[in-house]
Every structure is written in C-alpha cells, then in structure tokens.
Amino acid sequence: MAPAPKRTKTIEARRQDLIRGTIASIAALGYNNSTVQTICDEAGLSRGLISHYFKGKDDLLLEAFRFLVVEADADTREAVRAAGPDPLDQLLAATEVAFKRAKESRANAMVWLACWGVAPWNPQMLELYHKLSRRYRRWVGRIIAEAAAQRGLAIDAEKAALTYTQMIDGFWIGWLMDKHAYGTEDAAIIIRDWLLDLFGERPNSRGGKNGETRK
C-alpha cells in the first residue's frame, strides 16, 4: 500500500503540467492553433500520455479555466481579508487585484479570453461561466449593499453590481485586445472613482464628507 501516495502525486503533477502547458500554448498560439501536440510540447510530456489524464483539447481548456479560477479566487480572498472590515475597502481591493493579475500574467488573461470565446459553443464551459459570473455578481451586490447600509445610503445594489462587473469585464477585455489604448492602472482608477462616487466618498462627489477621500 505504500507506493499509492507516490503514484497519486505523480498523476497530479502530470495533470498540472498539462494544464500549464495548455495555458502556455494558448497564450503563444491562440486556441485554434493550439493542438494536443503543442500542449504536450509545452508541458514536456509525450503526446501518448494525454489520454490518460484528459479527453482532449476542449477538456484541457476547461480544466485550465478551472485552474485559473481557483488562483483568482485565492488572490481575491487574500486581498479582501487584508483590506479590513469596511466592505467598500474590500471591493476596492478586489478591483485592484483583478487588474493586477491581468498585468502580471497576460498569458493567463489570454486563456480567460479564449474560454469566454468558445463558451457559447461549449455547454460545459458556458455552464461554468454562468456559475462563476453569477456567483461573483451576487458577492459584489452583497458587498455594495453592506457598504450602503453602513453609510445610510439608498443604493440599488443589484443594478450597481451589474454595472461594476460589466465595467470590470469590459475594461479587462479592452486592454487584452489593445494594450496600447490604456493601462490596467487606468482601468482600475476609473472603476475605483466610480465606486467612490457611488458612495459619495470622493472630494468632488455630491454628498462627500468634508472633502474626505481614500488613499
């Protein structure tokens, strides 16, 4: 029974190699031009091994997307915890990390874009996208509602959450398509200012408190 843990670790390590190989291949060649061979080349594994771990390229893309989602969730949770108890600070921190991740790894970001691009024709991918986007929008709505309640403001949290998440996605995709149009820092600042305006916490915001602003 002793060899079992070692075998399990080897299988998981190869799966991770193939997932990272998928990310590297798509980032370099695009989804359409990536093949099982290019993925295996990036992973440093024999093509014959892939069938032991995945059904094919579409299956690998789905697993690569899940891998990136887990990473993104972990980074966001860490940033939110570090932001402190104020829900507005937590949302500002989540905004910063969303664009920080894109800037730090354009390769990973391109895989997200590839996943979105094939989702309408891939039922599993579309289901996963719906699940993740709706979960994220609910979280944003809850945070906005908490921040509004603390400040005694009447804000349509559902509508604000939809606006916020679509701005995140729109700026994010726009930067991927043309990184010379604006920087990730510019996008983060625009959304940050929108949030502060929403809660009246910028000096020029109507209802701002004695010209206070956040750093």
N, C-alpha and C positions, 0 to 999 in steps of 0.2 A: 504493500500500500504506500510505501514511502515515495516512489517516483511520481505519484499523481500530482502533487503541488508543482513540481518542476515542469511537468508536461503542460499543466494548465497555464503556467506563466509563459511558456514558450508560445503557446497558441495565442494568448492575448497579446504578446509582444508582436507577433507577426500580423495580427489584425490591426494593431496600432500603426505598424509600418506601412501597411497597405492604405489605411485611411490617410496618413500623412502623405503617402505617395500620390493619392488621388488629389489632395489639396494642391500639392506642388505641380502636378501635371496640368490641372485645370487652370491654375494661375499662370502657367507658362504658355499653354497651347489653346486654352479655351475648352469648353465642354465638348463641342462637336469634334474637335481634333484630338481629344484625348481618347486613348484606346486602352484596352486591357494591357497591351504591351507597354505603352508609355507609362502607365501607372506602375506596373511591375518594375520597369526600369528605374523610376524614381524611388521606389521602395527598396530596390536592391534585392529583389526576390525573383525566383523563377516563375514564368507565366503559368506553369503547370500547377503551382501551389494555390492559385487564387480560388479555384473551385472548391477547395477545402474550407474556405472561410466566407466567401461571398458568392452570390448567384451571378453577378456580372457588374457592368459599369453603373447601371442605374442603382443597384443595391449599394454599391460603394459610395455613390453620391449621397444617398440617403443617410448612410452611416457617417459620412464626413460632415454632413449638415448637423446631425445629432451631436457629434463630437464638438463642433464649434459652438453649438447652443449651450452645452454643458460648460465650456470655457467662459462664454459670455455671461452666463448666469452667475458663475463663481466670482468673476471680476466685478459684476454689478452689485452683488450682495456684499462683497468686501467694501466697496466704495460707499454704499448706503450705510453700512454699520459705522464706518469711520466718520460719516457726516454728522452724527449725533441724532438727538431725538426729534428735531424740527422736521416735519415732513417736507417742507419746501426745500430745506437744505439737502434732504435725501434725494429729491427729484433733480436738483441742480447737479448733485454728484453723479447721478445716473446719466444725465445729459453729457457731462464731461467724459465719462468713461466710454460712452457709446462712440464718440468721435475719436477718442484716444486710441481705442482698439483698431479702428479703421486706419488711422495714420501709422500705427506701429506695425501692422501687418496688412498691407494692401492685398497680398496673396490670399489671405483668409477672407478678406472682404469680397474679393472676386468670386470666391466659391459661394458665398452667400448669394451674390447676384446671380450666379449660374443656377443655384437651387430655385430661386424665385422665377427665373426664366423658363425652367422646364416644368414647374409645378402645375400649370393649367392642364398639361397633358400627362401628368403622372399622379394618379389618385393618392398614392401613399404620401408623396411629397406635398400635395395640396392639403391633405388632411393634417399633416404635421404643421404646415404653415398656418392653417386656420387655428389650430390648437394653440400654437405659440403666440400668434398675434393677438388673439382674443384674451389670452391669459395676461399678456403684457398690458393691454389696454385696460383691463379690469384693475390691475395693480396701480397703474397711473391714475385712474379715476378715483380709486380709494385714497391714494396719497393726496390728490388735489382736494378731495372732499374733507380730509382731515386738516389740511393746511387752511382751507377756507373756514372751517368751523372754529379753529383756534383764533382766527382773526376776526370772527364775526361777520364774514362776508357771504353774500348770496351768489354762488357761482354754480353754473350748470356743469357739474364735474364730468358727466358723460360726454358732453359736447367738447369740453376743454381737453379731455383725454384723447378724443378722436383727433382734434386739431394738433395736439402735441405729437402724437405718434406718427401722424402723416407728415408733419414737418421733419421729424427725425428721419423717416424713410426717404422723403423727397430730397433733402439736402445730402443724405448719405449716397443715394443713387446718383444724384447730380455730380457729386465730387468724383465718384468712380468713373463716370462717363467722360468727365472733363476736369481733371485735377488742376488745370490752369485757370478755371473760371473763378474759383475761390478756394480757400483753405479750410481744413477741418476746424481750425480755431475760429474762423469767421462764422461758420455754421453754428458752432457751439455758443458763441457770443450772441448771435441773433436769437436763438431759442431761449438762452438764459434771460435776455432782455424781455422777451415776450412773457416769460414766466413772472418776472419781477413786475412787469406792467399789469399782468393779470391780478396780482395780489397787492398792487399799489406800493411796491417797495423800491421803486427807482426814484431818484430826486425829481425827475420831470413827470412822474406818474401822477395822475389825478388821485388825490387821496393819500399821497405819500406821507409818511410820518416824519415831519420836521426835516425833510430833506435827507433822511437816512438812506443808505444804500448798503448793499452787501459786497464784500470783497471776494 
